[in-house]
Amino acid sequence: MQKTPKDVVITGIGIVSCYGTGKEPHIALLSGAEAPLPPIEADKYKPYPVHPMPSIDWSSQITKRGDQRQMENWQRLGVYAAGLVLDDAGLKDNLEACSTMDMIVAAGGGERDINVDTLIVNEGLKRNDRDRLVNEKLTTELRPTLFLAQLSNLMAGNISIVHKVTGSSRTFMGEEAAGISAIETAFCRIRAGQSSHSLVGSAFVADRDDIFLLVEGIQAHATGSWKPLWQRNSDHGGGMILGTVGAFLMLESREHAEARGAHIYATIDAIEGDRGRREDGGLEKRLTRMTESVGKDVGPGALVLSGASGMHDISQREKTVLETAFPDAAVRGFGGLTGHALEAQFPLGLALAALALDTGATVPVFDASGEAAMSKPAREAIVTTVGYVRGEGMAHLSAEA
């Protein structure tokens, strides 16, 4: 595609997953002869396996101990990943750039008071007036100071405090859809000339009792041992294995990036999010429409990074649409190796795609039973995320010439 000054380009990547922190372990994941087996914590939350948080030196990005202490892990992870991307983009110590930098964060509801949750669940087993029960406990058991410490926009607030990013700030909530909307909003603002450079991303901590309570409300989580994404079945739970992920990107207009001599990983050519009912072919209709709009110019040999959650029916339906729309592409279900990261899933997919395009990686198969080998590096990538309950998104990236 022809380059324009308002192209949206990726100039910084900050990424944390079970494989480690920073770009290097993830480049290794994308470029090895075989994909390494993912780290799994199988005993701590048995019968639910998770992809755990790696070892992190918080002080390398959050230097003040006081700042570290007043955050929970999901906030620390977001602030840490944001610091990685600022370093990678060469903007960490550029106070002028940080003061005009827009920030868009996708955040969950924060970590919860597990004791109160446990109390409500146990009492709910004894009573039928559960609406009244919840209201009683919310007014007598919750600590306002705990609630204030868990406000979703405090991840953005702590990034502002620690890294001096003080331009506009937006926070989206809504699981996978929040991550899609965060990226899409930054993309549209840059394309429209309303923003020149934006820090955008999310963080998700998987090993939390409250998250298991949430996803097991619809029996979504896989049980037992880890299995590759496309091989999971209903004999072992719902199919989704959560993963701790921090993923932030620096998005800039091409003219802003080139003016400061920034390294460009990839260009985001198109992006779209949607949501709606999934029965009666509704999911297929929306995904097909996105493949025809976002993916309309995709040629043969593209890399398709699917953010499928692993839930059996939804993931297989997505894969069928992708293989039909892009028959000559190499589909890779990256959540099978990193885990599913809700709000952070879409930013993670874009980060991995940008690294693969930039390094010219011939990405190995992530699941030999359902993926074809690549014969040469891709010059284009499609990234998808289909929420485990609702929300779909797709982006088209292309490599720099």
C-alpha positions as CSV (number, residue, x, y, z in Angstrom):
1,M,0.0,0.0,0.0
2,Q,1.1,3.6,-0.7
3,K,2.7,5.3,2.3
4,T,1.0,8.5,3.6
5,P,1.9,11.0,6.4
6,K,-1.1,9.8,8.5
7,D,-0.3,6.1,8.3
8,V,-0.5,4.6,11.8
9,V,2.8,2.9,12.6
10,I,4.1,0.9,15.5
11,T,7.3,2.3,16.9
12,G,7.6,0.7,20.3
13,I,6.7,-2.6,21.8
14,G,6.4,-3.5,25.5
15,I,5.5,-7.1,26.2
16,V,5.3,-9.5,29.1
17,S,4.0,-13.0,29.0
18,C,4.8,-16.4,30.6
19,Y,7.8,-16.6,28.3
20,G,9.5,-13.6,29.9
21,T,9.7,-9.8,29.7
22,G,10.7,-7.6,26.7
23,K,11.0,-8.4,23.0
24,E,13.7,-11.0,23.0
25,P,11.9,-14.1,24.4
26,H,9.0,-13.3,22.1
27,I,11.1,-13.0,19.0
28,A,12.6,-16.4,20.0
29,L,9.0,-17.8,20.3
30,L,8.2,-16.5,16.8
31,S,11.4,-17.5,15.0
32,G,12.4,-20.8,16.4
33,A,12.4,-24.0,14.4
34,E,9.7,-25.3,16.8
35,A,7.5,-23.4,19.2
36,P,8.6,-24.1,22.8
37,L,6.1,-25.6,25.2
38,P,4.6,-22.9,27.3
39,P,5.2,-22.5,31.0
40,I,2.2,-23.8,32.9
41,E,1.2,-23.6,36.6
42,A,-0.9,-26.7,37.0
43,D,-1.0,-27.3,40.8
44,K,-1.7,-24.0,42.5
45,Y,-5.2,-23.6,41.2
46,K,-5.9,-27.2,40.4
47,P,-7.9,-28.3,38.4
48,Y,-7.4,-25.1,36.4
49,P,-4.0,-24.7,34.6
50,V,-2.7,-21.1,34.0
51,H,0.2,-19.5,32.2
52,P,1.9,-17.7,35.1
53,M,3.6,-14.4,35.5
54,P,7.3,-14.6,34.8
55,S,9.9,-13.3,37.2
56,I,9.9,-9.5,37.0
57,D,12.3,-6.9,38.5
58,W,9.7,-4.2,39.1
59,S,12.4,-1.7,40.1
60,S,13.7,-1.6,36.6
61,Q,10.6,0.3,35.5
62,I,9.1,1.4,38.8
63,T,12.0,2.8,40.7
64,K,10.2,4.1,43.9
65,R,9.2,1.4,46.4
66,G,6.3,3.5,47.5
67,D,4.9,3.5,44.0
68,Q,5.2,-0.3,43.9
69,R,3.6,-0.8,47.3
70,Q,0.4,1.2,46.5
71,M,-0.3,-0.9,43.4
72,E,-1.7,-4.4,43.0
73,N,0.0,-6.7,40.5
74,W,-2.2,-5.9,37.6
75,Q,-1.4,-2.2,37.9
76,R,2.3,-3.0,38.4
77,L,2.3,-5.1,35.3
78,G,0.7,-2.4,33.2
79,V,3.1,0.3,34.5
80,Y,6.0,-2.0,33.9
81,A,4.9,-2.9,30.3
82,A,4.3,0.8,29.6
83,G,7.9,1.5,30.7
84,L,9.2,-1.1,28.4
85,V,7.5,0.4,25.4
86,L,8.6,3.9,26.3
87,D,12.2,2.6,26.5
88,D,11.8,0.7,23.2
89,A,10.4,3.7,21.4
90,G,13.2,6.0,22.7
91,L,10.8,8.3,24.5
92,K,11.3,7.4,28.1
93,D,13.3,10.5,29.0
94,N,11.8,12.8,26.4
95,L,9.6,15.0,28.7
96,E,8.2,17.0,25.9
97,A,7.0,14.0,24.0
98,C,5.6,12.4,27.1
99,S,3.8,15.6,28.0
100,T,1.9,15.6,24.7
101,M,1.5,11.8,24.5
102,D,-2.0,10.4,24.4
103,M,-2.7,7.3,26.5
104,I,-5.5,4.8,26.0
105,V,-5.7,1.8,28.4
106,A,-7.9,-1.3,28.5
107,A,-8.4,-2.3,32.0
108,G,-10.5,-4.8,34.0
109,G,-12.2,-4.1,37.3
110,G,-9.1,-4.4,39.4
111,E,-8.4,-7.1,41.9
112,R,-11.1,-8.0,44.4
113,D,-11.5,-8.7,48.1
114,I,-11.4,-12.5,48.0
115,N,-12.7,-12.8,51.5
116,V,-15.8,-10.8,50.7
117,D,-16.4,-12.8,47.5
118,T,-16.0,-16.0,49.5
119,L,-18.4,-14.8,52.1
120,I,-21.1,-13.9,49.5
121,V,-20.7,-17.2,47.7
122,N,-21.0,-19.3,50.9
123,E,-24.0,-17.3,52.2
124,G,-25.6,-17.6,48.8
125,L,-25.7,-21.4,49.2
126,K,-28.0,-20.9,52.2
127,R,-30.4,-18.3,50.9
128,N,-32.7,-17.7,48.0
129,D,-33.0,-13.9,48.3
130,R,-29.6,-13.4,46.8
131,D,-30.3,-9.9,45.5
132,R,-30.8,-8.7,49.0
133,L,-27.8,-10.7,50.2
134,V,-25.5,-9.0,47.8
135,N,-26.8,-5.5,48.8
136,E,-26.3,-6.4,52.5
137,K,-22.7,-7.5,52.0
138,L,-21.8,-4.6,49.7
139,T,-22.9,-2.1,52.4
140,T,-21.3,-3.9,55.3
141,E,-18.3,-5.7,54.1
142,L,-16.5,-3.7,51.4
143,R,-13.8,-1.2,52.5
144,P,-14.1,2.0,50.5
145,T,-10.3,2.4,50.6
146,L,-9.9,-0.9,48.9
147,F,-12.4,0.1,46.2
148,L,-10.6,3.4,45.6
149,A,-7.3,1.5,45.2
150,Q,-8.8,-0.7,42.5
151,L,-10.5,1.9,40.2
152,S,-9.8,0.8,36.6
153,N,-8.4,4.1,35.5
154,L,-5.7,4.0,38.1
155,M,-3.5,1.9,35.8
156,A,-3.4,4.9,33.5
157,G,-3.0,7.2,36.5
158,N,0.0,5.3,37.8
159,I,1.6,5.3,34.3
160,S,1.2,9.1,34.3
161,I,2.8,9.3,37.8
162,V,5.6,6.9,37.2
163,H,6.5,7.7,33.5
164,K,5.3,11.3,33.3
165,V,2.9,10.5,30.4
166,T,0.6,13.5,30.8
167,G,-1.3,14.1,27.6
168,S,-4.9,13.0,27.3
169,S,-6.0,9.8,29.0
170,R,-8.8,7.3,28.3
171,T,-9.6,4.0,29.9
172,F,-11.9,1.3,28.4
173,M,-13.5,-1.5,30.3
174,G,-15.2,-4.6,28.9
175,E,-12.9,-7.6,28.7
176,E,-11.6,-8.4,25.1
177,A,-13.7,-5.6,23.6
178,A,-11.9,-3.0,25.7
179,G,-8.6,-4.0,24.2
180,I,-10.0,-3.8,20.7
181,S,-11.6,-0.4,21.3
182,A,-8.4,1.0,22.8
183,I,-6.4,0.2,19.8
184,E,-9.1,1.2,17.3
185,T,-9.6,4.5,19.1
186,A,-5.9,5.3,19.0
187,F,-5.7,4.3,15.3
188,C,-8.7,6.5,14.3
189,R,-7.4,9.5,16.2
190,I,-4.0,9.3,14.5
191,R,-5.6,8.8,11.1
192,A,-7.8,11.8,11.7
193,G,-4.9,14.0,12.7
194,Q,-6.2,14.4,16.3
195,S,-3.2,12.6,17.8
196,S,0.4,12.3,16.7
197,H,1.6,9.6,19.2
198,S,-0.3,7.4,21.6
199,L,0.7,4.9,24.3
200,V,-2.0,2.1,24.1
201,G,-2.3,-1.3,25.7
202,S,-3.4,-3.3,28.7
203,A,-2.3,-5.8,31.4
204,F,-4.0,-8.9,32.8
205,V,-3.0,-11.1,35.7
206,A,-4.4,-14.6,35.3
207,D,-3.5,-16.3,38.6
208,R,-6.3,-14.7,40.7
209,D,-9.1,-16.6,42.5
210,D,-11.7,-13.9,41.5
211,I,-10.9,-14.5,37.8
212,F,-11.6,-18.2,38.1
213,L,-14.9,-17.4,39.8
214,L,-15.8,-15.1,36.9
215,V,-15.0,-17.5,34.0
216,E,-16.3,-20.6,35.7
217,G,-19.7,-18.9,36.0
218,I,-20.1,-20.1,32.4
219,Q,-17.7,-23.1,32.8
220,A,-15.3,-21.5,30.4
221,H,-12.0,-22.6,31.9
222,A,-10.1,-25.8,30.7
223,T,-9.3,-28.4,33.4
224,G,-6.5,-30.9,33.8
225,S,-3.3,-30.7,31.8
226,W,-2.4,-28.2,29.1
227,K,-3.3,-29.1,25.6
228,P,-2.6,-27.1,22.3
229,L,-5.3,-24.6,21.4
230,W,-7.1,-26.4,18.6
231,Q,-7.0,-29.8,20.3
232,R,-9.0,-28.9,23.4
233,N,-12.3,-30.6,23.9
234,S,-15.3,-30.7,26.2
235,D,-13.9,-33.6,28.1
236,H,-11.6,-31.2,29.8
237,G,-13.7,-28.2,30.7
238,G,-14.6,-25.1,28.6
239,G,-11.3,-24.8,26.8
240,M,-9.9,-21.5,27.9
241,I,-6.6,-21.3,29.8
242,L,-5.8,-17.9,31.1
243,G,-2.4,-16.2,30.8
244,T,-0.7,-13.3,32.6
245,V,0.1,-10.7,29.9
246,G,1.2,-7.1,29.7
247,A,1.2,-5.6,26.2
248,F,1.6,-1.9,25.3
249,L,2.3,-0.3,21.9
250,M,3.6,3.1,20.8
251,L,1.4,4.2,17.9
252,E,2.5,7.2,15.9
253,S,1.6,8.9,12.6
254,R,4.2,8.2,10.0
255,E,5.2,11.8,9.7
256,H,5.8,12.1,13.5
257,A,7.8,8.9,13.6
258,E,9.9,9.7,10.6
259,A,10.6,13.3,11.9
260,R,12.2,11.9,15.0
261,G,14.0,9.0,13.2
262,A,12.0,6.3,15.0
263,H,12.3,2.6,14.1
264,I,9.0,1.4,12.5
265,Y,8.1,-2.2,13.2
266,A,5.0,-2.3,11.1
267,T,2.1,-0.3,9.7
268,I,-1.5,-0.8,10.8
269,D,-3.5,-0.6,7.6
270,A,-7.0,-1.2,8.9
271,I,-8.7,-2.2,12.1
272,E,-12.3,-2.8,13.2
273,G,-14.3,-4.0,16.2
274,D,-17.8,-5.3,16.5
275,R,-20.1,-7.2,18.8
276,G,-23.5,-8.8,18.6
277,R,-25.5,-12.1,19.0
278,R,-23.6,-15.2,18.0
279,E,-26.3,-17.7,17.4
280,D,-27.8,-18.4,14.0
281,G,-24.5,-17.6,12.2
282,G,-24.2,-14.1,13.7
283,L,-20.6,-14.6,14.6
284,E,-19.7,-15.9,11.2
285,K,-21.5,-13.0,9.5
286,R,-19.5,-10.4,11.5
287,L,-16.2,-12.1,11.1
288,T,-16.7,-12.6,7.4
289,R,-17.6,-8.9,6.9
290,M,-14.4,-7.9,8.7
291,T,-12.3,-10.2,6.6
292,E,-13.8,-8.5,3.5
293,S,-13.1,-5.0,4.8
294,V,-10.1,-5.2,7.1
295,G,-8.6,-8.0,5.1
296,K,-9.6,-7.0,1.6
297,D,-6.1,-6.3,0.3
298,V,-4.4,-9.3,1.9
299,G,-2.4,-11.4,-0.5
300,P,-1.2,-15.0,-0.3
301,G,1.3,-16.0,2.3
302,A,0.0,-13.8,5.0
303,L,0.4,-14.6,8.7
304,V,-2.9,-14.8,10.6
305,L,-2.5,-14.5,14.4
306,S,-5.8,-15.7,15.9
307,G,-6.5,-14.5,19.5
308,A,-9.0,-17.3,19.9
309,S,-9.9,-18.0,23.5
310,G,-9.8,-21.7,23.2
311,M,-13.5,-22.2,24.0
312,H,-14.4,-25.1,21.8
313,D,-17.3,-24.0,19.7
314,I,-16.4,-20.3,19.3
315,S,-12.7,-21.0,18.5
316,Q,-13.5,-23.6,15.9
317,R,-16.1,-21.3,14.2
318,E,-13.5,-18.5,14.1
319,K,-10.9,-20.8,12.6
320,T,-13.3,-22.0,9.9
321,V,-14.0,-18.4,8.8
322,L,-10.3,-17.5,8.8
323,E,-9.3,-20.5,6.7
324,T,-12.1,-19.8,4.3
325,A,-11.3,-16.1,3.9
326,F,-7.5,-16.6,3.8
327,P,-6.9,-20.0,2.3
328,D,-3.2,-19.3,1.5
329,A,-2.4,-17.8,4.9
330,A,-0.7,-19.4,7.9
331,V,-3.1,-19.4,10.8
332,R,-1.5,-19.4,14.3
333,G,-3.5,-19.5,17.6
334,F,-1.2,-17.6,19.8
335,G,-3.3,-17.9,22.9
336,G,-2.5,-21.6,23.0
337,L,1.1,-20.6,24.0
338,T,0.6,-17.4,26.0
339,G,-2.8,-18.1,27.5
340,H,-5.9,-16.0,27.0
341,A,-5.5,-12.5,28.4
342,L,-8.9,-10.8,28.1
343,E,-8.3,-7.0,27.8
344,A,-4.7,-7.6,26.8
345,Q,-5.3,-10.2,24.1
346,F,-5.7,-7.8,21.1
347,P,-2.7,-5.6,22.0
348,L,-0.6,-8.8,22.5
349,G,-1.6,-10.1,19.1
350,L,-0.6,-6.8,17.4
351,A,2.7,-6.8,19.3
352,L,3.5,-10.4,18.2
353,A,2.5,-9.6,14.6
354,A,4.7,-6.5,14.5
355,L,7.7,-8.4,15.8
356,A,7.2,-11.2,13.3
357,L,6.9,-8.8,10.4
358,D,9.9,-6.7,11.5
359,T,12.2,-9.6,12.1
360,G,11.1,-11.5,9.0
361,A,10.2,-14.5,11.1
362,T,9.1,-17.8,9.6
363,V,6.7,-18.5,12.5
364,P,6.6,-22.2,13.6
365,V,3.4,-24.0,14.0
366,F,1.9,-23.5,17.5
367,D,-0.4,-26.6,17.1
368,A,0.7,-29.2,14.7
369,S,-2.7,-30.8,14.5
370,G,-4.4,-27.7,13.1
371,E,-1.9,-25.4,11.5
372,A,0.2,-25.5,8.3
373,A,3.9,-24.6,8.1
374,M,5.1,-21.3,6.7
375,S,7.5,-21.6,3.7
376,K,8.8,-18.0,4.0
377,P,8.4,-14.9,6.1
378,A,5.1,-13.0,5.8
379,R,4.9,-9.4,4.6
380,E,1.4,-9.0,5.9
381,A,-0.5,-10.1,9.1
382,I,-4.1,-10.3,10.2
383,V,-4.7,-10.2,13.9
384,T,-8.0,-11.3,15.5
385,T,-9.5,-11.4,18.9
386,V,-12.9,-13.1,19.6
387,G,-14.1,-12.5,23.1
388,Y,-14.9,-15.5,25.2
389,V,-18.4,-14.1,25.8
390,R,-18.7,-11.1,23.4
391,G,-16.8,-8.7,21.2
392,E,-14.8,-9.3,18.0
393,G,-11.9,-7.4,16.5
394,M,-9.5,-7.6,13.5
395,A,-6.5,-5.7,12.3
396,H,-4.4,-5.7,9.2
397,L,-0.6,-5.0,9.5
398,S,2.0,-4.7,6.8
399,A,5.8,-4.8,7.0
400,E,7.9,-1.8,6.1
401,A,9.5,-2.0,2.7
